[in-house]
Amino acid sequence: MQFLKRIFDFYLFSNIHVALSGFCLTKVTLFKFNIENSLTPYFVGLSIIISYNFIRFFEIKKKRLNWYKNWFELNKKYLFILSFITLLLLGLVLNSDNFKMKSIVILFPFAFMTFFYVVPLFKIGKLEVSFRNFPFIKIFSIAVAWAGITVLFPIYDANYSISEHVFLEFFQRTLLLISITIPFDIRDVKRDSDTLKTIPQVLGVVNSKLLGYMLLLGFVCIGFIRNDFANLDVILLIIVAMISAGFLFFSSEKRTRYYTAFWVEAIPIIWFILIILFL
């Protein structure tokens, strides 16, 4: 059992799980817009492993992730091997004839937001200024970056025209991502610095959950506004929203990291599985 737990922890804390979530969110976009033969989900998944492990490493250097440091020290050899393999696979994707290098240009603003989410833009005395240090910007920057990478990037890569439906999808995805990020801030409400001004710190846990429910309601309403997709698609949106609302309802500062890092992070995976099964 201990061996299996080590494997599971590596899958979770090496960011393979979150990369799979990014892969599935991108596949959801491709399915919704009937785009085939795209390598963008693989690019997104592999890039998440590289970028998120970089963020973790940087935060360890800044002594922000004390809970992660011991695990990192025990597994850094395997993390190096994973990163090396990921870079090789990413190179294969970039050199494929089916991948358009010019499409990476649309990633620049979202890569900027991701990079400077943790790395300071500049310093004012001893104060490091980054996206994570602005009130409410932390959760918003995460959601917008993920929505841009998993919606706009694959659509742009496929030379799909940027229409009203694309912007609705982007906005809809942002609402979902903000709502499922709230449990992470609830979990860390007592650990985060007061200067972060996260949503639970400002609104309280109960009001933060209410905000999350409202965002999920908006997520579903946009599904009804868009009339070009089958009714079953809207039903799946309702199911995804209900699952997300359930995880949000049971979230608290007492939950373990497994609750958010595995279960909440699995919502995009569940969404994609539902699409495969029913659409």
Long-range contacts (C-beta under 8 A, 24 or more apart in sequence): 9-71, 10-75, 10-78, 12-258, 12-261, 12-262, 13-68, 13-71, 13-75, 13-261, 14-49, 14-53, 14-75, 14-78, 14-79, 14-82, 15-48, 15-49, 15-52, 15-53, 15-56, 16-49, 16-82, 17-261, 17-262, 17-265, 17-266, 18-48, 18-52, 18-261, 18-265, 19-44, 19-45, 19-46, 19-48, 19-49, 19-52, 20-45, 20-269, 21-265, 21-266, 21-267, 21-268, 21-269, 22-48, 22-146, 22-149, 22-150, 22-268, 24-268, 24-269, 24-271, 24-272, 24-273, 25-146, 25-150, 25-173, 25-268, 25-271, 25-272, 26-149, 26-150, 26-153, 26-154, 27-272, 28-150, 28-268, 28-271, 28-272, 28-275, 29-150, 29-151, 29-154, 29-155, 29-169, 29-173, 30-154, 30-158, 31-275, 31-279, 32-169, 32-229, 32-233, 33-155, 33-158, 33-160, 33-165, 33-166, 33-169, 35-154, 35-155, 35-158, 35-160, 37-98, 38-98, 38-154, 38-157, 38-158, 39-93, 39-96, 39-98, 39-99, 40-99, 40-103, 40-153, 40-154, 40-157, 41-154, 42-89, 42-93, 43-90, 43-93, 43-94, 43-99, 44-149, 44-150, 44-153, 44-154, 46-86, 46-89, 46-90, 46-93, 47-90, 49-82, 49-83, 49-86, 50-83, 50-86, 50-87, 50-90, 51-111, 51-114, 51-115, 53-79, 53-82, 53-83, 55-114, 55-117, 55-118, 58-118, 58-119, 59-118, 67-257, 99-157, 100-157, 103-153, 103-156, 103-157, 106-148, 106-152, 106-153, 106-156, 107-148, 107-149, 107-153, 109-148, 110-144, 110-145, 110-148, 110-149, 110-153, 113-141, 113-144, 113-145, 114-145, 117-141, 117-142, 117-145, 132-196, 133-195, 133-196, 135-196, 135-197, 135-202, 136-197, 136-198, 136-199, 136-202, 138-185, 138-196, 138-198, 139-178, 139-181, 139-182, 139-185, 139-198, 139-199, 140-178, 142-177, 142-181, 143-174, 143-177, 143-178, 143-181, 144-174, 146-173, 146-177, 147-171, 147-173, 147-174, 147-177, 165-226, 165-228, 168-222, 168-225, 168-226, 171-222, 172-218, 172-219, 172-222, 172-223, 175-215, 175-216, 175-218, 175-219, 175-222, 176-215, 176-216, 176-219, 176-240, 176-241, 176-244, 176-267, 178-212, 178-215, 179-212, 179-213, 179-215, 179-216, 179-219, 179-244, 179-248, 180-212, 180-244, 180-247, 180-248, 180-264, 180-267, 182-208, 182-209, 182-211, 182-212, 182-248, 182-251, 183-247, 183-248, 183-251, 183-255, 183-259, 183-260, 183-264, 184-260, 184-264, 186-251, 186-252, 186-253, 186-255, 187-251, 187-252, 187-253, 187-255, 187-257, 187-259, 187-260, 188-253, 189-253, 190-253, 205-252, 205-253, 209-248, 209-249, 209-251, 212-244, 212-245, 212-248, 213-245, 213-248, 216-241, 216-244, 216-245, 216-248, 217-241, 230-279, 232-278, 232-279, 233-279, 236-271, 236-274, 236-275, 236-278, 236-279, 239-274, 240-267, 240-270, 240-271, 240-274, 243-267, 243-270
